[in-house]
Amino acid sequence: MEIEWHSDDPAGGKASTAAFDQMEQYHFALLCRDLSNALRSSGGKAPVLAGNKTLSVAVRSGRQEFRDAAFVNKYIDWLALRAYSMRSLGDPHHSSMKDMKTAIAEWESKGVEKSKLVAATALFGRPGASLNRAGDRNEALRRSWKDLAVGGHHVAPHGDKRGDVFVDAGTGKAWWVSGVNTTQTKAKFIVENGYGGLALRDLHQDADGQLSLRRAAAEAIQQGAAFRRFLAKPLSLLQKSLHRSRVGMAMLDKDQVSRHPCRQCVQSSTSLPNPS
């Protein structure tokens, strides 16, 4: 189960970018605690295992939904970090690698376990200027990855459809998106650093075939996992080799002790214990 809770109240004077206050944190924590206990008592428990009922909470940068990491580590199975539309100053890209690292660092710095951090990346693009306007949630300010990459109305600079920038052929407006290359970089970063995962929003906005972002992310994850196994194998072989070398040397030392005419001499030059 995943829950997303908004505390903003523009009509009541609380901006959409405002953080949770102490009472909002308290009440939201009570809700999440009770949900977590109910889900785990009906089949799930920590650590998370296949088939268990789990609780995921979608969080937004700077909103401070939870006061500390201890509560998250105890009751929440995953934090789904909205690593897009973050209003990074001077950055027209709404879903960049920088944004993802910033979203992760916010909760990792508090002490939340890395395995609980799932970074969400958007399968839609936005014009850079839209991040500075009040109508931030306006769906008209979004274009699906499918429309940008294969719709025929947008042109990729230098013909690179795996990139992050697409220009509207009619208006000249530039749209920014986490394209194939950036999405693969994000997936690789998640795998290599041991984070919980990469979430894609929303799947119906994806393209098919070679330009599919789902496919790009899956390939990067598979390659990252294979590379980690490749790194582990030589290390394992090296450890075995060193172990055999130490065992062989120990056996040689023992044999030398048994045959050497001056056992005390050999014993003083090795780390073997005195014979009993």
HUVENGI-V64333 format. One record per pair of residues at least 12 apart in sequence whose C-alpha atoms are under 10 Angstrom apart, sorted by the first residue. I is the first residue (numbers start at 1). J is the second residue. If there is no record, write none. Layout:
i->[I | I]
j->[J | J]
//
This chain:
i->[1 | 1 | 1 | 1 | 1 | 1 | 1 | 1 | 1 | 2 | 2 | 2 | 2 | 2 | 2 | 2 | 2 | 2 | 3 | 3 | 3 | 3 | 3 | 3 | 3 | 3 | 3 | 4 | 4 | 4 | 4 | 4 | 4 | 4 | 5 | 5 | 5 | 5 | 5 | 5 | 6 | 6 | 6 | 6 | 6 | 6 | 6 | 6 | 6 | 7 | 7 | 7 | 7 | 7 | 7 | 7 | 7 | 8 | 8 | 16 | 16 | 16 | 17 | 17 | 17 | 17 | 17 | 18 | 18 | 18 | 19 | 19 | 19 | 19 | 19 | 19 | 20 | 20 | 20 | 20 | 20 | 20 | 21 | 21 | 21 | 21 | 21 | 22 | 22 | 22 | 22 | 24 | 24 | 25 | 25 | 25 | 25 | 26 | 26 | 26 | 28 | 28 | 29 | 29 | 29 | 29 | 29 | 29 | 32 | 32 | 32 | 32 | 32 | 32 | 32 | 33 | 33 | 33 | 33 | 33 | 33 | 34 | 35 | 35 | 35 | 35 | 36 | 36 | 36 | 36 | 36 | 36 | 36 | 36 | 37 | 37 | 37 | 38 | 38 | 38 | 39 | 39 | 39 | 39 | 40 | 40 | 40 | 40 | 40 | 41 | 45 | 45 | 46 | 46 | 46 | 46 | 46 | 47 | 47 | 48 | 48 | 53 | 54 | 54 | 54 | 54 | 55 | 55 | 55 | 55 | 55 | 56 | 56 | 56 | 56 | 56 | 56 | 56 | 56 | 56 | 57 | 57 | 57 | 57 | 57 | 57 | 57 | 57 | 58 | 58 | 58 | 58 | 58 | 58 | 58 | 58 | 59 | 59 | 59 | 59 | 59 | 59 | 59 | 59 | 60 | 60 | 60 | 60 | 60 | 60 | 60 | 60 | 60 | 61 | 61 | 61 | 61 | 61 | 61 | 61 | 61 | 61 | 61 | 61 | 61 | 61 | 61 | 62 | 62 | 62 | 62 | 64 | 64 | 66 | 67 | 68 | 68 | 68 | 68 | 69 | 69 | 69 | 69 | 69 | 69 | 69 | 70 | 70 | 70 | 70 | 71 | 72 | 72 | 72 | 72 | 72 | 73 | 73 | 73 | 73 | 73 | 73 | 74 | 76 | 77 | 77 | 77 | 77 | 77 | 78 | 78 | 78 | 78 | 78 | 78 | 78 | 78 | 78 | 78 | 79 | 79 | 79 | 79 | 79 | 79 | 79 | 79 | 79 | 79 | 79 | 79 | 80 | 80 | 80 | 80 | 80 | 80 | 80 | 80 | 80 | 80 | 80 | 81 | 81 | 81 | 81 | 81 | 81 | 81 | 81 | 81 | 81 | 81 | 81 | 82 | 82 | 82 | 82 | 82 | 82 | 82 | 82 | 82 | 82 | 82 | 82 | 83 | 83 | 83 | 83 | 83 | 83 | 83 | 83 | 83 | 83 | 83 | 83 | 83 | 83 | 83 | 83 | 84 | 84 | 84 | 84 | 84 | 84 | 84 | 84 | 84 | 84 | 84 | 84 | 84 | 84 | 85 | 85 | 85 | 85 | 85 | 85 | 85 | 85 | 85 | 85 | 86 | 86 | 86 | 86 | 86 | 87 | 87 | 87 | 87 | 87 | 87 | 87 | 88 | 88 | 88 | 89 | 89 | 90 | 91 | 91 | 91 | 92 | 92 | 92 | 92 | 92 | 92 | 92 | 92 | 92 | 92 | 93 | 93 | 93 | 93 | 93 | 93 | 93 | 93 | 93 | 93 | 93 | 93 | 94 | 94 | 94 | 94 | 94 | 94 | 94 | 94 | 94 | 94 | 94 | 94 | 94 | 94 | 95 | 95 | 95 | 95 | 95 | 95 | 95 | 95 | 95 | 95 | 95 | 95 | 95 | 95 | 96 | 96 | 96 | 96 | 96 | 96 | 96 | 96 | 96 | 96 | 97 | 97 | 97 | 97 | 97 | 97 | 97 | 98 | 99 | 100 | 100 | 100 | 100 | 100 | 100 | 101 | 101 | 101 | 101 | 103 | 103 | 103 | 103 | 104 | 104 | 104 | 104 | 105 | 108 | 113 | 113 | 114 | 114 | 114 | 114 | 114 | 114 | 115 | 115 | 115 | 115 | 115 | 115 | 116 | 116 | 116 | 116 | 117 | 117 | 117 | 117 | 117 | 117 | 118 | 118 | 118 | 118 | 118 | 118 | 119 | 119 | 119 | 119 | 119 | 119 | 119 | 119 | 119 | 120 | 120 | 120 | 120 | 120 | 120 | 120 | 121 | 121 | 121 | 121 | 121 | 121 | 121 | 121 | 121 | 121 | 122 | 122 | 122 | 122 | 122 | 122 | 122 | 122 | 122 | 122 | 122 | 122 | 122 | 122 | 123 | 123 | 123 | 123 | 123 | 123 | 123 | 123 | 123 | 123 | 123 | 123 | 123 | 123 | 123 | 123 | 123 | 123 | 123 | 123 | 124 | 124 | 124 | 124 | 124 | 124 | 124 | 124 | 124 | 124 | 124 | 124 | 124 | 124 | 124 | 124 | 124 | 124 | 124 | 125 | 125 | 125 | 125 | 125 | 125 | 125 | 125 | 125 | 125 | 125 | 125 | 125 | 125 | 125 | 125 | 125 | 126 | 126 | 126 | 126 | 126 | 126 | 126 | 126 | 126 | 126 | 126 | 126 | 127 | 127 | 127 | 127 | 127 | 127 | 127 | 127 | 127 | 127 | 127 | 128 | 128 | 128 | 128 | 128 | 128 | 129 | 129 | 129 | 129 | 130 | 130 | 141 | 142 | 142 | 142 | 143 | 143 | 143 | 143 | 144 | 144 | 144 | 144 | 144 | 144 | 144 | 145 | 145 | 145 | 145 | 145 | 145 | 145 | 145 | 145 | 145 | 145 | 145 | 145 | 145 | 146 | 146 | 146 | 146 | 146 | 146 | 146 | 146 | 147 | 147 | 147 | 148 | 148 | 148 | 148 | 148 | 148 | 148 | 148 | 148 | 148 | 148 | 149 | 149 | 149 | 149 | 149 | 149 | 149 | 149 | 149 | 149 | 149 | 149 | 149 | 150 | 150 | 150 | 151 | 152 | 152 | 153 | 153 | 153 | 153 | 153 | 154 | 154 | 154 | 154 | 154 | 154 | 154 | 154 | 154 | 154 | 155 | 155 | 155 | 155 | 155 | 155 | 155 | 156 | 156 | 156 | 156 | 161 | 161 | 161 | 161 | 162 | 162 | 162 | 162 | 162 | 162 | 162 | 162 | 162 | 162 | 162 | 163 | 163 | 163 | 163 | 163 | 163 | 163 | 163 | 164 | 164 | 164 | 164 | 164 | 164 | 164 | 164 | 165 | 165 | 165 | 166 | 178 | 179 | 179 | 179 | 179 | 180 | 180 | 180 | 180 | 180 | 180 | 180 | 180 | 181 | 181 | 181 | 181 | 182 | 182 | 182 | 183 | 183 | 183 | 183 | 183 | 183 | 183 | 183 | 183 | 184 | 184 | 184 | 184 | 184 | 184 | 184 | 184 | 184 | 185 | 185 | 185 | 185 | 186 | 186 | 186 | 186 | 187 | 187 | 187 | 187 | 187 | 187 | 187 | 187 | 187 | 188 | 188 | 188 | 188 | 188 | 188 | 188 | 188 | 188 | 189 | 189 | 189 | 190 | 190 | 190 | 191 | 191 | 191 | 191 | 191 | 191 | 191 | 192 | 192 | 192 | 192 | 192 | 197 | 198 | 198 | 198 | 199 | 199 | 200 | 200 | 200 | 250 | 250 | 250 | 253 | 253 | 253 | 253 | 253 | 253 | 254 | 254 | 254 | 254 | 257 | 257 | 257 | 263]
j->[35 | 36 | 39 | 53 | 54 | 55 | 56 | 57 | 77 | 54 | 55 | 56 | 57 | 58 | 77 | 78 | 79 | 80 | 32 | 35 | 55 | 56 | 57 | 58 | 59 | 79 | 80 | 56 | 57 | 58 | 59 | 60 | 65 | 80 | 28 | 57 | 58 | 59 | 60 | 65 | 18 | 19 | 20 | 24 | 58 | 59 | 60 | 63 | 65 | 19 | 20 | 21 | 24 | 25 | 28 | 63 | 65 | 20 | 63 | 63 | 134 | 136 | 60 | 61 | 62 | 63 | 86 | 62 | 63 | 64 | 60 | 61 | 62 | 63 | 64 | 65 | 62 | 63 | 64 | 65 | 66 | 67 | 63 | 64 | 65 | 66 | 67 | 64 | 65 | 66 | 67 | 65 | 66 | 64 | 65 | 66 | 67 | 65 | 66 | 67 | 65 | 66 | 65 | 66 | 67 | 71 | 72 | 75 | 55 | 56 | 57 | 71 | 72 | 75 | 76 | 55 | 71 | 72 | 74 | 75 | 76 | 75 | 54 | 55 | 75 | 76 | 53 | 54 | 55 | 56 | 74 | 75 | 76 | 77 | 54 | 55 | 75 | 53 | 54 | 55 | 52 | 53 | 54 | 55 | 52 | 53 | 54 | 55 | 75 | 53 | 75 | 77 | 73 | 74 | 75 | 76 | 77 | 74 | 77 | 77 | 78 | 77 | 75 | 76 | 77 | 78 | 75 | 76 | 77 | 78 | 79 | 75 | 76 | 77 | 78 | 79 | 80 | 116 | 117 | 118 | 72 | 76 | 77 | 78 | 79 | 80 | 81 | 118 | 78 | 79 | 80 | 81 | 82 | 118 | 119 | 120 | 79 | 80 | 81 | 82 | 83 | 103 | 107 | 120 | 79 | 80 | 81 | 82 | 83 | 84 | 85 | 86 | 103 | 81 | 82 | 83 | 84 | 85 | 86 | 87 | 99 | 100 | 102 | 103 | 104 | 106 | 107 | 86 | 103 | 106 | 107 | 106 | 107 | 107 | 110 | 107 | 110 | 111 | 112 | 107 | 108 | 109 | 110 | 111 | 112 | 113 | 110 | 111 | 112 | 113 | 112 | 107 | 111 | 112 | 113 | 116 | 111 | 112 | 113 | 114 | 115 | 116 | 112 | 116 | 113 | 115 | 116 | 117 | 196 | 112 | 113 | 114 | 115 | 116 | 117 | 118 | 119 | 196 | 197 | 104 | 107 | 112 | 113 | 114 | 115 | 116 | 117 | 118 | 119 | 120 | 196 | 103 | 104 | 116 | 117 | 118 | 119 | 120 | 196 | 197 | 198 | 199 | 100 | 103 | 104 | 106 | 107 | 117 | 118 | 119 | 120 | 121 | 198 | 199 | 95 | 99 | 100 | 103 | 104 | 118 | 119 | 120 | 121 | 122 | 199 | 201 | 95 | 96 | 97 | 98 | 99 | 100 | 101 | 102 | 103 | 104 | 118 | 119 | 120 | 121 | 122 | 199 | 96 | 97 | 98 | 99 | 100 | 103 | 119 | 120 | 121 | 122 | 124 | 125 | 177 | 178 | 99 | 121 | 122 | 125 | 126 | 128 | 130 | 131 | 136 | 137 | 99 | 100 | 102 | 103 | 131 | 99 | 128 | 129 | 130 | 131 | 132 | 136 | 102 | 131 | 132 | 131 | 132 | 128 | 128 | 129 | 131 | 126 | 127 | 128 | 129 | 130 | 131 | 132 | 174 | 175 | 176 | 125 | 126 | 127 | 128 | 129 | 131 | 164 | 165 | 175 | 176 | 177 | 178 | 121 | 122 | 124 | 125 | 126 | 127 | 128 | 129 | 130 | 131 | 175 | 176 | 177 | 178 | 120 | 121 | 122 | 123 | 124 | 125 | 126 | 164 | 176 | 177 | 178 | 179 | 182 | 183 | 121 | 122 | 164 | 176 | 177 | 178 | 179 | 182 | 183 | 186 | 121 | 178 | 182 | 183 | 185 | 186 | 189 | 186 | 121 | 119 | 120 | 121 | 186 | 189 | 190 | 119 | 186 | 189 | 190 | 117 | 118 | 119 | 120 | 117 | 118 | 119 | 195 | 117 | 195 | 195 | 196 | 190 | 193 | 194 | 195 | 196 | 197 | 190 | 193 | 194 | 195 | 196 | 197 | 194 | 195 | 196 | 197 | 190 | 194 | 195 | 196 | 197 | 198 | 190 | 195 | 196 | 197 | 198 | 199 | 186 | 187 | 190 | 195 | 196 | 197 | 198 | 199 | 200 | 186 | 197 | 198 | 199 | 200 | 201 | 202 | 177 | 178 | 183 | 186 | 187 | 198 | 199 | 200 | 201 | 202 | 144 | 145 | 177 | 178 | 179 | 183 | 199 | 200 | 201 | 202 | 203 | 205 | 206 | 213 | 142 | 143 | 144 | 145 | 146 | 177 | 178 | 179 | 183 | 200 | 201 | 202 | 203 | 204 | 205 | 206 | 207 | 212 | 213 | 214 | 141 | 142 | 143 | 144 | 145 | 146 | 147 | 148 | 175 | 176 | 177 | 178 | 179 | 200 | 201 | 202 | 203 | 205 | 206 | 141 | 142 | 143 | 144 | 145 | 146 | 147 | 148 | 164 | 165 | 166 | 174 | 175 | 176 | 177 | 178 | 179 | 139 | 140 | 141 | 142 | 143 | 144 | 165 | 166 | 174 | 175 | 176 | 177 | 141 | 142 | 143 | 165 | 166 | 167 | 173 | 174 | 175 | 176 | 177 | 141 | 173 | 174 | 175 | 176 | 177 | 141 | 173 | 174 | 175 | 142 | 175 | 175 | 175 | 176 | 177 | 175 | 176 | 177 | 205 | 177 | 202 | 203 | 204 | 205 | 206 | 207 | 176 | 177 | 178 | 179 | 180 | 202 | 203 | 204 | 205 | 206 | 207 | 211 | 212 | 213 | 204 | 205 | 206 | 207 | 208 | 211 | 212 | 213 | 205 | 206 | 207 | 161 | 164 | 165 | 166 | 167 | 168 | 175 | 176 | 177 | 179 | 207 | 161 | 162 | 163 | 164 | 165 | 166 | 177 | 179 | 180 | 206 | 207 | 211 | 212 | 207 | 208 | 211 | 207 | 168 | 169 | 166 | 167 | 168 | 169 | 170 | 166 | 167 | 168 | 169 | 170 | 171 | 172 | 173 | 174 | 175 | 167 | 168 | 169 | 170 | 172 | 174 | 175 | 168 | 169 | 174 | 175 | 179 | 180 | 181 | 211 | 178 | 179 | 180 | 181 | 182 | 183 | 210 | 211 | 212 | 213 | 216 | 176 | 177 | 178 | 179 | 180 | 181 | 182 | 183 | 176 | 177 | 178 | 179 | 180 | 181 | 182 | 183 | 177 | 178 | 179 | 179 | 213 | 211 | 212 | 213 | 216 | 210 | 211 | 212 | 213 | 214 | 215 | 216 | 217 | 213 | 216 | 217 | 220 | 213 | 216 | 217 | 198 | 200 | 213 | 214 | 215 | 216 | 217 | 218 | 220 | 213 | 214 | 215 | 216 | 217 | 218 | 219 | 220 | 221 | 216 | 217 | 220 | 221 | 198 | 217 | 220 | 221 | 199 | 216 | 217 | 218 | 219 | 220 | 221 | 222 | 224 | 217 | 218 | 219 | 220 | 221 | 222 | 223 | 224 | 225 | 220 | 221 | 224 | 220 | 221 | 224 | 220 | 221 | 222 | 223 | 224 | 225 | 228 | 221 | 224 | 225 | 227 | 228 | 221 | 217 | 218 | 221 | 214 | 217 | 213 | 214 | 217 | 270 | 271 | 272 | 266 | 267 | 269 | 270 | 271 | 272 | 266 | 267 | 270 | 272 | 270 | 272 | 275 | 275]
//
